[in-house]
Each structure stands twice: as structure tokens, then as C-alpha cells.
Amino acid sequence: MVITTRGIVATAQTLASQAGAQILARGGSAVDAAITANAVLSVVEPVMDGPGGDLFALVWESKTGKLTAINASGWSPKGLSLEYLKQQGIQGVPSGGIHTVTVPGCVDGWEKLHKRFGRLPWRDLFKPAIYYAENGFPVTELIQWDWDDSSGNLQDDARAVYLPGGAAPKVGEIFRNPQLAHAFRLIADLGARAVYSGPIAEAILKTSRRYGGTMSADDLREYQSEFVEPISTTYRGWKVYELPPNGQGIGTLEMLNILENFPVGEYPPDSAQALHLKIEAQKLATQDLKRYVGDPRVASVPSKGLLSKTYAKQRAALIDRDKANCDTQPGNPEHGETTYLSVVDKDGNIVSWIQSISNFFGSGILVDGMGFLLHDRGAAFVSDPEHPNALGPRKRPFHTIIPGFMENGDQHIGFGIMRGMNQAQAQMQLVTNIVDHKMNIQYALEAPRFTKPSLGGCDLQIESRVPESVREELEKRGHRLSVVGEYSGFMGGGQVVLHDSAAKVNYGASSPRKDGAAVPEPDPYLK
């Protein structure tokens, strides 16, 4: 772990962590550092994130103990519907292309958070991103692998920008993106209106029209991210928080509620007994996620029922401790009511922050002259008109990206783990590593994990560091394992920061499954 009395910025790329740490050293807030780090990640990790995507964040204030949540996920265009797609000869929700592009909510979220929590001038926060976009940076190993492996997703002009010379840049090759430097200058000068009613908005609309999209000026101009009330549960004395739907954070909480019915901490963390229980809890909660979660502004989402301890006990009763269930189904809860970064500043304020363009390189569509890609989050909609996540005008799709926060007495932790539907189950494993298995935050991030890539069945990916004898026992119980690398990207990289409010000491951790690091704020003598 990184341990310091000053701030820490933990991201998936060291240059972004360093830029955020320098913002803290200049007197910036945790939110200021997060915006700067996110902007730099847009340059140095373009496969995953950028101003063409969405954002969710949790902000914890050490003085008041207040936790603030923002949902900066964009809505679908007003002119986009299942009926419209049918008229275009498109059956169901497409998996790619312009009709998966929803309004990018990220920059509006940046601005709202800065207005509430920022200390430094807005325009100063983008200087590092502009510098790296204009002058270049050496491409790092794991990002390069994703860049090369996903280059087929890039379309037309995007290939010219991101595949210089016709191929992905090599490890250590200097990559520049002057178009993105231009876009960040506009954002620095004009604020969010650059994206929603200014020159970047015009470029987005021009791009959408060229590809036959339905995005209108009103779709951009009328969009607003929103502050929302976090949801939470208790887990063996800890309180764990997530954002409410349209994201999958509620799934993490349901998994923990189910696991609370079993003595997980009595088993070693890499034992068949502990892993089996976690796998089975994941399967039950994920079925509920896929069945019930959508945009609560326009659909009935049974959040209260899904968070109920009584409902979790009913779901836990379905788990056979000795046998995998390969046919899990959604329950019947009571109806009622993909880059991650974390920051803690020297005062203990914590930001848990996740931002994504969805698929690798998003939609693959470059915004004309702006150097960044539009996301394809709309591919997460479903085509069943009765489903809460059905495609419809001005709806926000089901989201996989989720920031987490947990606390117990003097311990306050911001955490998150990346990679699609892996996120809820990975967060559950991180929480149980900390709570049940008493791991520190770095060990909890590094510990071998599993991920279930599909809904239903008993297929499972598991890291090779899980002992062979344990894997054999899991297979005897009916789990079908695919053994992947020691620190596999399928498990998702992650970041964690912890503030000890009694000792006034901060801790940071960064997963070896990414190129990043937890970087401490420079001490005053270094200025």
C-alpha cells in the first residue's frame, strides 16, 4: 500500500495518477484531482474512456461525513425507439454503430461536481491533458494490448487518429492527438456548454447526421446529469454504498446481503467453500439485475425489495453448499418504492469515480475534428418493450460502471473495479476480502478472483493463482472453469483509497491488472 498523511490519487495509468497528485499539491480538492486525472486518462487510455462517455461518482466529505452521489449517464435521443429501428429495417437493439450512441454525460458531471466541490479554476484542470495530447506520451503495456486487440472496432476517421501508420502504436511509442488537445481547450474555455450547445455539440451533431443517427440539438442542450441519493446495505458491521439504478451497484449489495447468511470468514479466502458461496450469490443477484434494473425515472425498479435482508435470506436458501446451481432464475422482490479512479486528499475527503465509453473504443465513431470517440452505451438496452431496460426515447440504459464506498468507524474506503458485468461481482469479492478475510486494501485488490462472463449456466473464469486442488473441488461441485492468467484482465483492474479518520492517515492501492499506480501527493519540501 501507499501510506501517507497527504493525498493519494490512484488510477489505471501512472501519468494520470501523477497529474492528479500534482493538482492536490497545488491546493486542489479531491474532485479537482479526479477531473484532471480523468481528462489525462482520456488521452493516455483512449480505449476505455473520454469525454464522449458517461460518469458516476461518490464524494465523501470528511468534516461532515456526508456522501454525495452523481449520475452523469446520458439518455437516448428523443427520436430513437424500437419502432424507429423497425422502420429502418433493424430488428432489435443493435450491438454497435450510431444507433447505440447516447448523449455523453461525462463533461456535464465534471462541471457540476467542480461547481460544488472544486477549489482550483476550471480551466487549470485540463492543462495536463492538453499537454499530453499535444506533445505526446509513451504508450504503456496493457493499454497497448487492448489498443491493438480492439483496433478493429475503430471506424473511418477514428482509424486515422488512433492507428497512425495503419496500426496501433507499439509499447513505448509516442502517441499524439492534437484534435483532442483542441477539444480540451474548448472545454477549458467554455465549460460544459462546449459539449452540449457549443462547438463540440455542433461537431457531435454533424457526426451523427453523417452516420444516419437521430441525435438532435435538443437532446444535447436539454441533458442534465443529476445528484442522487446513494443506496446502501450493512455487511458484518460495515456500511457499503453504491449508486441507485440505472447502474448495477445494487447487485453488489444484494450479493453481500445473500453472503451475510453464511460464515464466509470461517473459510480461507481461496478455499472451495468460500469461493462456491460467492459464485452462487453472484449468480442469483445477477439474474435479478438483468431482470429488474432500468432507468427508474421511466420504469418501475424494485430497489427496496432487492435490498431487503428478508429477500436476501430467501435467495440464500436456494444455495446448495455442495453443488453448483446451473439454472438460476430471477427472484420476486417486493415492488415499492470503464475507467475507475479514486482520490483521497490530505483532509480525508474521498472521491470514488468511474468513467467509460462502454465497449473498447466505444462506438468506434470519432467526433469530427475533436479527437475523441462517442460511446455505445445504448447497446445495453433490450428489445422487449415490457422490460424496464427497453430502448425508448430519452431513457438511460442499464449501466455496468459503478463506484463503491464503505465505512466502519474510523475506516472510510473508496473503491472500484472495472470491466463490464465483472464489476458488481468483483466489488463483492473485494468487500469480502476486506471484511471476512481481514486483508489490507492492496492484498484485497491483488487476491485471485473469479468472474462469471455470462448469465445463467455454470461457466466461470478463474485466475490460475487459485490452487489446483481448489479448482478441482469446484469442478466436482459442478462449476465449469476456464483458467486464465495469474493477473487476468478479465477480472478487471481496480483502485482503492482508505482514510483513517482517527490517525489522519491515508492509504492507497492499485491493481497489477492495469498499468497504473497509487501516487501520493508530493510533500511540501518537494515544492
C-alpha positions in Angstrom: 0.0 0.0 0.0 0.9 3.6 -0.4 0.7 5.2 3.1 0.9 9.0 3.7 -0.6 11.8 5.7 -1.1 13.7 2.4 -3.4 12.9 -0.5 -3.3 10.0 -2.9 -4.5 9.6 -6.5 -5.0 6.0 -7.8 -5.7 5.4 -11.5 -5.2 2.9 -14.3 -2.2 4.9 -15.8 0.6 6.4 -13.8 0.8 9.7 -15.8 -2.9 10.3 -14.8 -2.2 9.5 -11.2 0.8 11.8 -11.2 -1.2 14.7 -12.8 -3.9 14.3 -10.1 -1.4 14.2 -7.3 0.1 17.5 -8.6 -3.3 19.1 -8.5 -3.6 18.1 -4.9 -0.2 19.6 -4.2 -1.4 22.9 -5.7 -4.3 23.1 -3.2 -6.9 21.4 -5.4 -9.7 19.4 -4.0 -10.2 15.6 -4.4 -12.7 16.4 -7.1 -10.3 18.7 -8.9 -7.7 15.9 -8.9 -10.2 13.4 -10.2 -11.3 15.7 -13.1 -7.6 16.2 -14.1 -6.8 12.5 -13.8 -9.9 11.6 -15.8 -9.0 14.1 -18.5 -5.5 12.7 -18.7 -6.8 9.1 -18.9 -8.9 10.2 -21.9 -5.6 10.9 -23.6 -3.4 8.0 -22.4 -6.1 5.3 -22.1 -8.4 6.2 -25.0 -9.6 2.6 -25.4 -11.6 2.9 -22.2 -12.7 6.5 -21.5 -13.1 10.0 -22.7 -15.4 13.0 -22.9 -17.7 11.0 -25.2 -18.8 8.7 -22.4 -20.6 8.7 -19.1 -19.6 9.2 -15.4 -20.7 8.1 -12.0 -19.1 9.3 -8.8 -19.4 9.2 -5.0 -17.9 12.1 -2.9 -17.4 11.7 0.8 -16.7 14.8 2.9 -14.6 14.1 6.0 -15.8 17.1 8.0 -19.5 16.3 7.8 -19.5 12.6 6.9 -21.8 13.4 4.0 -21.8 11.2 0.9 -22.8 12.8 -2.3 -23.6 10.8 -5.5 -23.9 11.9 -9.1 -25.4 10.1 -12.0 -23.9 11.6 -15.2 -25.1 8.9 -17.6 -26.7 10.2 -20.8 -30.1 9.5 -22.3 -31.0 8.1 -25.7 -32.0 10.6 -28.4 -35.7 11.6 -28.4 -36.0 10.3 -32.0 -34.7 6.8 -31.1 -37.1 4.0 -30.3 -37.8 0.3 -31.1 -40.4 1.4 -33.5 -38.0 3.8 -35.3 -35.4 1.0 -35.6 -38.1 -1.3 -37.1 -38.9 1.3 -39.7 -35.2 1.4 -40.6 -35.3 -2.4 -41.1 -33.3 -3.0 -37.9 -34.6 -5.8 -35.7 -33.9 -5.4 -32.0 -31.2 -3.3 -30.4 -28.0 -3.1 -32.4 -24.8 -4.1 -30.7 -22.8 -1.3 -32.4 -23.0 1.7 -34.7 -24.6 5.1 -34.5 -27.9 3.9 -33.0 -26.0 2.7 -29.8 -24.8 6.3 -29.2 -26.5 8.0 -26.3 -25.8 11.6 -25.1 -22.4 11.7 -23.4 -22.9 12.8 -19.8 -19.3 12.9 -18.6 -18.5 16.6 -19.0 -21.7 17.8 -17.5 -20.9 15.7 -14.5 -17.4 17.1 -14.3 -18.8 20.6 -14.3 -21.5 20.0 -11.7 -19.0 18.3 -9.3 -16.5 21.1 -9.8 -19.1 23.8 -9.0 -19.9 22.0 -5.8 -16.5 20.7 -4.7 -13.8 22.4 -6.8 -11.1 24.7 -5.4 -8.9 25.5 -8.4 -10.0 27.3 -11.5 -11.8 25.0 -14.0 -9.5 25.8 -16.9 -6.4 24.8 -15.0 -7.6 21.3 -14.5 -7.2 20.4 -18.2 -3.6 21.7 -18.7 -2.0 18.2 -18.2 -4.4 16.5 -20.6 -3.8 19.2 -23.2 0.0 18.8 -22.7 -0.1 15.1 -23.2 -2.5 15.2 -26.2 -0.3 17.8 -27.9 3.2 16.7 -27.0 2.6 13.0 -26.8 3.2 10.2 -24.3 4.8 6.8 -24.4 2.1 4.1 -24.7 2.1 1.6 -21.8 2.0 -2.2 -22.0 -1.6 -3.3 -21.0 -3.2 -0.3 -22.7 -1.2 -1.1 -25.8 -2.5 -4.7 -25.8 -6.1 -3.5 -25.6 -5.5 -0.9 -28.2 -4.1 -3.4 -30.7 -6.6 -6.1 -29.9 -9.6 -3.7 -30.2 -8.4 -1.7 -33.2 -11.0 -3.4 -35.4 -13.7 -1.5 -33.6 -12.5 1.8 -34.9 -14.4 3.3 -37.9 -13.3 5.6 -40.7 -11.7 8.8 -39.4 -11.1 7.2 -36.0 -8.6 4.8 -37.6 -6.5 7.7 -39.0 -6.3 9.2 -35.5 -5.8 6.1 -33.4 -3.9 3.9 -35.8 -1.1 6.1 -37.1 0.6 4.4 -40.0 -2.2 1.9 -40.1 -1.6 0.1 -36.8 -1.8 0.6 -33.1 1.2 2.3 -31.6 3.7 0.0 -30.0 4.7 -0.1 -26.4 6.8 2.9 -25.7 5.9 4.6 -28.9 5.0 8.3 -28.6 1.4 8.9 -29.4 -0.1 12.4 -30.0 -3.7 13.5 -30.5 -3.8 17.3 -31.4 -7.5 17.1 -32.2 -8.2 16.0 -28.6 -6.0 18.8 -27.3 -8.3 21.2 -29.3 -11.4 19.7 -27.7 -10.0 20.0 -24.2 -9.1 23.7 -24.9 -12.7 24.3 -25.8 -13.9 22.5 -22.7 -11.4 24.5 -20.6 -12.5 27.8 -22.1 -16.3 27.3 -22.4 -17.1 24.7 -19.7 -19.7 22.0 -20.3 -21.6 24.1 -22.8 -18.9 23.4 -25.3 -20.2 19.9 -25.4 -23.9 20.5 -25.1 -24.6 23.7 -27.0 -21.2 24.9 -28.3 -18.7 23.9 -31.0 -18.3 20.3 -29.7 -22.0 19.9 -29.8 -22.1 21.0 -33.4 -19.4 18.5 -34.2 -21.3 15.7 -32.4 -24.4 16.5 -34.4 -22.6 16.7 -37.7 -21.0 13.3 -37.0 -24.3 11.8 -36.0 -26.0 13.1 -39.2 -23.2 11.7 -41.3 -23.7 8.2 -39.9 -27.5 8.4 -40.0 -28.1 9.0 -36.3 -31.1 10.6 -34.6 -29.3 12.9 -32.1 -30.7 16.4 -32.1 -29.5 19.7 -30.7 -32.3 19.5 -28.1 -31.0 16.1 -26.9 -27.7 17.6 -26.1 -28.8 21.0 -24.8 -31.6 19.7 -22.5 -29.5 17.0 -20.9 -28.6 17.3 -17.2 -26.7 15.0 -15.0 -28.3 14.7 -11.6 -27.3 14.3 -7.9 -28.9 11.3 -6.5 -29.3 9.6 -3.1 -26.8 6.7 -2.6 -28.2 3.3 -1.7 -26.6 1.1 0.9 -26.6 -2.1 3.0 -24.8 -3.3 6.1 -22.3 -6.2 5.9 -21.0 -7.5 9.2 -20.6 -4.1 10.8 -19.6 -2.2 7.7 -21.9 0.1 5.7 -21.5 -0.3 1.9 -22.8 2.3 -0.5 -23.5 2.3 -4.3 -25.4 4.5 -6.7 -29.0 3.5 -7.3 -30.1 2.1 -10.7 -29.7 2.6 -13.7 -26.4 1.0 -12.6 -25.6 -2.5 -11.3 -24.3 -1.3 -7.9 -27.5 -2.7 -6.3 -26.2 -6.1 -7.4 -23.1 -5.8 -5.3 -25.3 -5.0 -2.3 -27.7 -7.9 -2.9 -24.7 -10.3 -3.2 -23.4 -9.1 0.1 -26.8 -9.5 1.7 -27.0 -13.1 0.5 -23.5 -13.9 1.7 -24.3 -12.5 5.2 -26.3 -15.6 5.7 -23.1 -17.8 5.6 -19.9 -17.9 7.7 -17.7 -16.8 4.9 -14.9 -15.6 7.2 -14.5 -19.1 8.7 -13.1 -20.4 5.4 -9.7 -19.5 3.8 -10.2 -16.9 1.1 -9.0 -19.2 -1.7 -10.9 -22.2 -0.4 -13.6 -24.1 -2.4 -16.1 -23.4 0.4 -15.7 -19.6 0.3 -15.5 -19.3 -3.5 -18.5 -21.6 -4.0 -20.7 -19.4 -1.8 -19.5 -16.2 -3.5 -20.1 -17.7 -7.0 -23.6 -18.9 -6.1 -24.5 -15.5 -4.6 -23.3 -13.8 -7.7 -25.4 -15.9 -10.0 -28.6 -15.2 -8.0 -28.1 -11.4 -7.8 -27.1 -11.1 -11.4 -30.3 -12.8 -12.5 -32.2 -10.1 -10.6 -30.0 -7.3 -12.0 -30.8 -8.4 -15.6 -34.5 -8.8 -14.9 -35.3 -5.7 -12.9 -32.8 -2.9 -13.4 -33.5 0.0 -15.8 -33.9 3.8 -15.7 -36.0 4.5 -12.5 -37.2 7.8 -14.0 -39.4 5.9 -16.5 -39.6 2.3 -15.3 -40.5 0.6 -12.1 -37.3 -0.8 -10.4 -37.9 -2.7 -7.1 -34.8 -1.2 -5.4 -36.3 -1.6 -1.9 -37.2 -5.2 -2.5 -33.8 -6.1 -4.0 -32.0 -4.5 -0.9 -34.3 -6.3 1.6 -32.5 -8.6 4.1 -35.6 -10.8 4.1 -35.4 -11.2 0.4 -31.7 -11.9 0.6 -32.5 -14.7 3.1 -35.0 -16.2 0.6 -32.3 -16.1 -2.1 -29.7 -17.6 0.2 -31.9 -20.5 0.9 -31.6 -21.5 -2.7 -27.8 -22.1 -2.4 -26.7 -25.7 -2.0 -23.3 -25.6 -0.2 -22.1 -28.7 -2.1 -23.5 -28.3 -5.6 -23.5 -25.5 -8.2 -26.8 -24.3 -9.5 -26.7 -24.2 -13.3 -30.2 -22.9 -13.7 -30.6 -19.8 -11.5 -33.6 -17.7 -12.2 -34.7 -14.1 -11.1 -36.5 -13.9 -7.8 -39.6 -12.0 -7.0 -38.6 -9.0 -4.9 -41.2 -6.8 -3.3 -42.0 -3.8 -5.5 -42.1 -0.4 -3.8 -40.6 2.5 -3.6 -14.8 1.7 -17.5 -12.0 3.5 -16.2 -12.1 3.7 -12.4 -10.1 6.1 -10.3 -10.1 7.1 -6.6 -8.7 10.1 -4.8 -8.3 11.0 -1.1 -6.9 14.4 -0.2 -4.9 15.4 2.9 -8.1 16.3 4.7 -9.5 12.9 4.2 -12.1 13.8 1.5 -12.6 10.8 -0.8 -13.8 10.5 -4.4 -14.8 7.2 -5.9 -15.1 7.8 -9.6 -15.8 5.7 -12.7 -16.0 6.8 -16.3 -16.4 4.9 -19.5 -17.1 4.9 -23.2 -18.6 1.4 -22.8 -17.1 -1.1 -25.3 -13.4 -0.9 -26.2 -13.1 2.3 -28.2 -16.9 2.8 -27.6 -18.9 3.1 -30.8 -15.6 3.4 -32.8 -17.0 6.7 -34.2 -14.8 9.8 -33.9 -16.4 13.2 -33.3 -15.4 15.3 -36.3 -12.3 17.2 -35.6 -12.3 16.6 -31.9 -10.2 13.5 -31.5 -12.5 11.6 -29.1 -14.9 8.7 -29.6 -18.6 8.5 -28.9 -19.7 5.8 -26.5 -22.0 2.9 -27.4 -23.8 2.6 -24.1 -27.2 2.3 -25.9 -26.2 -1.3 -26.8 -27.1 -2.2 -23.2 -30.9 -1.6 -23.9 -33.1 -4.6 -24.6 -35.7 -5.1 -27.3 -38.5 -6.4 -25.1 -40.9 -3.4 -24.8 -42.2 -4.6 -21.4 -38.7 -4.8 -19.8 -37.6 -1.9 -17.5 -34.5 -1.6 -19.7 -36.3 -1.4 -23.0 -35.0 1.0 -25.5 -37.0 4.2 -25.6 -36.7 8.0 -26.2 -34.8 9.9 -23.5 -34.1 6.8 -21.4 -30.8 6.0 -19.7 -29.7 2.4 -20.4 -28.6 -0.2 -17.8 -25.1 0.7 -16.8 -22.2 -1.6 -15.7 -19.9 1.1 -14.3 -20.2 1.5 -10.6 -18.2 3.4 -8.0 -18.3 2.0 -4.4 -17.7 3.3 -0.9 -17.7 1.6 2.5 -17.0 2.6 6.1 -16.8 1.2 9.6 -16.0 3.6 12.5 -12.7 5.4 11.6 -12.2 3.5 8.3 -13.5 5.0 5.1 -12.8 3.4 1.8 -13.5 4.5 -1.8 -13.2 1.6 -4.3 -14.0 0.4 -7.7 -13.1 -2.4 -10.2 -13.5 -2.2 -14.0 -14.7 -4.4 -16.9 -18.4 -4.7 -17.7 -20.6 -7.1 -15.8 -17.5 -8.2 -13.9 -17.8 -5.1 -11.7 -20.5 -6.0 -9.2 -19.1 -9.5 -8.6 -15.6 -8.1 -8.3 -16.6 -5.5 -5.8 -18.4 -8.2 -3.8 -15.1 -10.2 -3.7 -13.1 -7.1 -2.7 -15.5 -6.3 0.2 -15.4 -9.8 1.5 -11.6 -9.9 1.2 -11.5 -6.8 3.5 -14.3 -7.7 5.9 -14.3 -11.5 6.1 -10.7 -12.3 5.3 -9.1 -9.3 7.0 -6.9 -8.3 4.0 -5.4 -4.9 3.6 -6.6 -2.9 0.6 -3.7 -3.8 -1.7 -3.9 -7.5 -0.9 -7.7 -7.4 -1.3 -7.2 -5.9 -4.8 -4.5 -8.4 -5.8 -6.1 -11.6 -4.4 -7.0 -14.1 -7.1 -10.6 -13.7 -8.3 -13.2 -15.4 -10.4 -15.6 -13.8 -12.9 -18.8 -15.1 -14.5 -19.0 -13.7 -18.0 -22.4 -15.0 -18.9 -25.9 -15.0 -17.4 -27.0 -18.5 -16.3 -25.2 -21.8 -16.5 -22.1 -22.8 -14.5 -19.3 -21.5 -16.7 -16.7 -19.5 -14.9 -13.3 -17.8 -15.5 -10.8 -18.1 -12.6 -7.3 -17.0 -12.2 -4.5 -19.6 -12.2 -3.3 -18.5 -8.8 -6.3 -20.3 -7.2 -4.7 -23.6 -6.1 -5.3 -26.5 -8.5 -6.8 -28.6 -5.7 -9.4 -25.9 -5.0 -10.2 -25.7 -8.7 -10.7 -29.4 -8.8 -13.0 -29.3 -5.8 -15.1 -26.5 -7.5 -15.4 -28.6 -10.6 -16.6 -31.6 -8.5 -19.4 -29.3 -7.3 -20.4 -28.6 -10.9 -18.7 -25.4 -11.8 -17.2 -25.4 -15.3 -13.9 -23.5 -15.1 -11.9 -21.7 -17.6 -8.4 -21.0 -16.1 -7.0 -17.6 -17.2 -3.8 -15.8 -16.4 -2.3 -15.0 -12.9 -3.5 -11.4 -13.0 -6.0 -11.6 -15.8 -7.6 -8.5 -17.4 -10.9 -10.4 -17.4 -11.0 -9.8 -13.7 -10.8 -6.0 -14.1 -8.2 -3.7 -12.8 -9.2 -1.5 -9.8 -8.1 1.2 -7.4 -8.8 1.7 -3.7 -8.1 4.6 -1.2 -8.7 4.5 2.5 -8.8 7.3 5.1 -8.3 6.5 8.8 -10.0 9.4 10.4 -8.6 8.7 13.9 -4.9 8.5 12.8 -5.4 11.1 10.0 -3.5 8.7 7.7 -4.4 7.8 4.1 -3.8 4.5 2.2 -3.8 3.8 -1.5 -3.8 0.7 -3.6 -3.7 -0.1 -7.3 -4.3 -3.4 -9.1 -1.5 -5.1 -11.0 -4.1 -5.9 -13.7 -3.6 -2.4 -15.0 -0.8 0.0 -16.0 -1.5 2.4 -13.1 -0.4 3.2 -9.6 -1.5 4.9 -6.4 0.6 8.1 -6.4 0.9 10.2 -3.2 0.7 14.0 -3.2 4.2 15.5 -3.1 5.3 16.6 0.4 5.8 20.4 0.9 9.6 20.1 0.9 9.4 19.0 -2.8 7.7 22.1 -4.0 
